[in-house]
Amino acid sequence: MYIEVDNANTFIATGGKPFDPSLPTVVLLHGSGTDHRGWALQARWFAFHGYSVFAPDFPAHSLSGGEALTSIESMGAWLIRALDEAKVTKVHLIGHSQGFLVALEAASLLGDRLKSVMALATASAIPVNPALVEMAQTNPTAAAEMMLQWGFGNQSQYGASAVPGMQPIGIGARIMANNPLATDLSACNAYTQGAQRAQKLASTGCPSCVILAEKDRMTPKKEGLKLAQDLNTQAQVVKEMGHMLPMEAPKESLYFMKKFIQSVEK
Amino acid sequence: MSKSSFLGADTIALHSGYQPESDHGSRAVPIYQTTSYVFDSVDEASALFNVEQGGHIYSRITNPTVAVLEQRLAALEGGAGAICTASGMSALFVSFFSLCSAGDHIVSASQIYGSTATLLKHSLKRFNIDCTFVDINDQKAVSGAIQDNTKLVFCESIGNPGLDVSNLPAIAETAHAKGIPLVVDATFATPFLNNPIEHGADVVVHSVTKWIGGHGAAVGGVVIDGGNFDWLKSGRFPTLTEPYEPFHGMNFWEEFGPAALAMRIRCESMRDIGAAMTPHNAFLLLQGLETLSLRMQQHVSNAQAMVTWLQKHDAVKWVNHPDIDANSHTKLLFPKGAGSMLTFGVKGGRDAGAAFIDALQLSSNLANVGDSRTLVLHPGSTTHSRLSEADLVSAGISADLIRVSVGIETLKDIQADFNLGLRAAAKVVANQAEV
């Protein structure tokens, strides 16, 4: 569906079903330079199993208009305005990589609308090598390729695909080619209050869950374990997979996602 | 990179899409000779049917052995995804079927494979899909033929049997300027010689029966979704950008983006038409693909040597191969050589040509190309026999044209065989002179 946020046409994937704000809403937040399609399969499962799905393309990403947001804080605030526009009342925030940093910021603003947070392949801080940021500014295609090479695990590099016949690296390359990667990476690099936000969230008793990828070279597992500590929760590790967990291992990530969300909703 | 893989082409051909699985460690890709797949639970079955998770349901739709070939070919061509089909013709059909509906229109190169011409001119017309044939390298003609209801521009990267090389960057620019995708049949080029997506194509089709298989033992086709075309911006493709009722209103573009066309073909064409590749054929074609680059080097080398040899032969009237006096776009698109197909005419016309073919012993007279063995054919009386005189001229087929798919045999043996044929042809000429 499309909604108007900050006077910009904004695309929200709803998992193939009409959006119903009265249902518990699973908010799926994409990572740097990507879009809602990273959640294509998981979104459909939630939409067809009693939840509403709210998976936005952030401003200037893929199907959304507007200007790219330059900080994680502004992305968190934007998300609240988008949720308000859609009249969402009960929110489970699930973020991949940069998407979870946004989730931490949004969580601090949601109050009692927030039901849970879930992190996939991420950390409380995502420092980005300045050379990569510069490359994303001057040669975004090369930067995207570098991220895809580092981001996808070994099996995907050898052409494995959870969806028969598809090429996740090829799909990722197309999506990232036209999105504001440099702005996203700069925003990640500048964000420093993730650990603090996570600890504060833990102190509220908000249910949380962390899913990590064993072969993650972009947000290494050890950093994800620190995040789990900050959130005062256990981390689950998906073996052999790389940073692009939602695309590389949709079945495994969905298993953990639905198990967690269902446990919170019980 | 190929835009889908960081591996080199030779490595992709050997490894992509399959790593030895943990149960048995089979190094070769196993043949999953099964119609169907046991579901772990009712919930899992439901998730698979509703595209909430990837996996296999029924081998008409997907099969693990076929999927390896699909992922390997998608990686080789730099696409977002691929769908293998029962034949090259079914690959073309599902491409057209997925992009066009009744009342739509296609612009096609006039110099194309005879069966494809028949599909476009006659079979699709029964479903009210029209086609205008043009000189594909005349961009004014291509642009002028595009109508409000045109859904695609189609060409072969190397035309069959005229061997004209399509100027893919120019055609893509013309098509894209009008919001139309370019669909390219790249069978004669193979992924080793040219990758059309790099040059602007949006969809690539191969008959994998040909050089990709190479052994002549299995028929198959593939559609590769380039993933670059913005179906929504074009505004012409409701099959991809509007809800698809049979899948609970699935919007392929919104949900799958760069893989929208591949997913539509998977969900609709493979289900409704069922032109599926068999797992055994996929296995055989994978064996061929593994050595494609090595074979293509020999194919091209032999073809170029045969061109030179035929040009010097007294019994030969003319020889055609794209590398002869190659134009700039041929040089750009085919730096490793423009394939291993050549055509030629012998002195003495059709009768001498028939004598040439009938006298051959090593080369095979048959309706196929791309086999590792040398193949010959007289298109005017076989593959293109259903075309009218005017269409034959338009397709660049003269009555004396002999089509040769140069194999990878030892060069001197091919030449010795052709000498037998050319001597027989010369006798016909001598007899004609006596009469």
Chai-1 contact restraints between the chains, C-beta under 6 A:
chainA,res_idxA,chainB,res_idxB,connection_type,confidence,min_distance_angstrom,max_distance_angstrom,comment,restraint_id
A,G16,B,H248,contact,1.0,0.0,6.0,A-B,restraint_1
A,G16,B,M250,contact,1.0,0.0,6.0,A-B,restraint_2
A,R37,B,G257,contact,1.0,0.0,6.0,A-B,restraint_3
A,A40,B,E255,contact,1.0,0.0,6.0,A-B,restraint_4
A,A40,B,F256,contact,1.0,0.0,6.0,A-B,restraint_5
A,L41,B,E52,contact,1.0,0.0,6.0,A-B,restraint_6
A,L41,B,Q53,contact,1.0,0.0,6.0,A-B,restraint_7
A,R44,B,V51,contact,1.0,0.0,6.0,A-B,restraint_8
A,R44,B,E52,contact,1.0,0.0,6.0,A-B,restraint_9
A,W45,B,E52,contact,1.0,0.0,6.0,A-B,restraint_10
A,F48,B,N50,contact,1.0,0.0,6.0,A-B,restraint_11
A,Q149,B,F6,contact,1.0,0.0,6.0,A-B,restraint_12
A,Y158,B,H15,contact,1.0,0.0,6.0,A-B,restraint_13
A,Y158,B,Q19,contact,1.0,0.0,6.0,A-B,restraint_14
A,G159,B,S16,contact,1.0,0.0,6.0,A-B,restraint_15
A,G159,B,G17,contact,1.0,0.0,6.0,A-B,restraint_16
A,G159,B,Q71,contact,1.0,0.0,6.0,A-B,restraint_17
A,G159,B,A75,contact,1.0,0.0,6.0,A-B,restraint_18
A,S161,B,Q71,contact,1.0,0.0,6.0,A-B,restraint_19
A,A162,B,G54,contact,1.0,0.0,6.0,A-B,restraint_20
A,V163,B,G54,contact,1.0,0.0,6.0,A-B,restraint_21
A,P164,B,T62,contact,1.0,0.0,6.0,A-B,restraint_22
A,P164,B,A67,contact,1.0,0.0,6.0,A-B,restraint_23
A,G165,B,A67,contact,1.0,0.0,6.0,A-B,restraint_24
A,G165,B,E70,contact,1.0,0.0,6.0,A-B,restraint_25
A,G165,B,G81,contact,1.0,0.0,6.0,A-B,restraint_26
A,G165,B,A82,contact,1.0,0.0,6.0,A-B,restraint_27
A,G165,B,I83,contact,1.0,0.0,6.0,A-B,restraint_28
A,M166,B,G81,contact,1.0,0.0,6.0,A-B,restraint_29
A,M166,B,A259,contact,1.0,0.0,6.0,A-B,restraint_30
A,Q167,B,S4,contact,1.0,0.0,6.0,A-B,restraint_31
A,Q167,B,A74,contact,1.0,0.0,6.0,A-B,restraint_32
A,Q167,B,A75,contact,1.0,0.0,6.0,A-B,restraint_33
A,Q167,B,A80,contact,1.0,0.0,6.0,A-B,restraint_34
A,Q167,B,G81,contact,1.0,0.0,6.0,A-B,restraint_35
A,I169,B,S4,contact,1.0,0.0,6.0,A-B,restraint_36
A,G170,B,K3,contact,1.0,0.0,6.0,A-B,restraint_37
A,G170,B,S4,contact,1.0,0.0,6.0,A-B,restraint_38
A,G170,B,G79,contact,1.0,0.0,6.0,A-B,restraint_39
A,G170,B,A80,contact,1.0,0.0,6.0,A-B,restraint_40
A,G170,B,G227,contact,1.0,0.0,6.0,A-B,restraint_41
A,I171,B,A80,contact,1.0,0.0,6.0,A-B,restraint_42
A,I171,B,P258,contact,1.0,0.0,6.0,A-B,restraint_43
A,I171,B,A259,contact,1.0,0.0,6.0,A-B,restraint_44
A,A173,B,K3,contact,1.0,0.0,6.0,A-B,restraint_45
A,R174,B,A80,contact,1.0,0.0,6.0,A-B,restraint_46
A,R174,B,G227,contact,1.0,0.0,6.0,A-B,restraint_47
A,R174,B,P258,contact,1.0,0.0,6.0,A-B,restraint_48
A,K251,B,Q53,contact,1.0,0.0,6.0,A-B,restraint_49
